């Protein structure tokens, strides 16, 4: 399988000057391949969100190498990292972060507009097709407040797919949902992974959901447990 992302010796610390240096990630090595569905678990404070932010090019590592789709990312300037992020990555968060003033369809189109600076021909039709795929075609014109929590998270998932990414990073995407809705949302992501070959890395505290992943990484005190990665 083709390599989508590679981390080599990734470290992350905070501090400097008068503040003491505190390292939260200690030399992380990880490879994600096309079509994987990977769970990331670990206790609170273990560095999961920090690792996800680095993988998503939202913050730089303090050391090590980060390669996405064959391109070294940590050496790029801000503009180049933004282009790489828009081209290859999608994001789903615990709180959907939908824009309340816009419809479901408009929210799905936001990454496309951000990446292109405009809506290319066919973008609206593609977004509508994504909503139809997750059973929300009839709700395309509704604003987030008019949708249930599960419906809002499904909109967030298809928004993450709008730019046809190779890798979707999901940070506790079911943490704000009831048990059945969480299972439904997780199943939807698994279906997209299986049918479209999109790689998923999902941070979750739910061991039952994590057990359905094809691989589970356990991050403890800024390091993977020996049997993971």
Buried (B, 14 or more C-beta within 10 A) or exposed (E): EEBBBBBEBBBBBEEEEEEEEEBBBBBBEBEBBBBBBBBBBBEEEBBBBBBBBBBBBBEBBBBBBBBBBEEEBBEBEEEEBBEBBBBBBBBBBBBBEBEEEBBBBBBBBBBBBEBEEEEEEEBBEBBBEBBEBBEBBEBBEBBBEEBEBBBBBBBBBBBBBBBEBBBBBBBBBBBBBEEEBBBBBBEBBBEBBEEEEBBBBBBBBBEEBBEBBEBBBBBEEBBBEEEBB
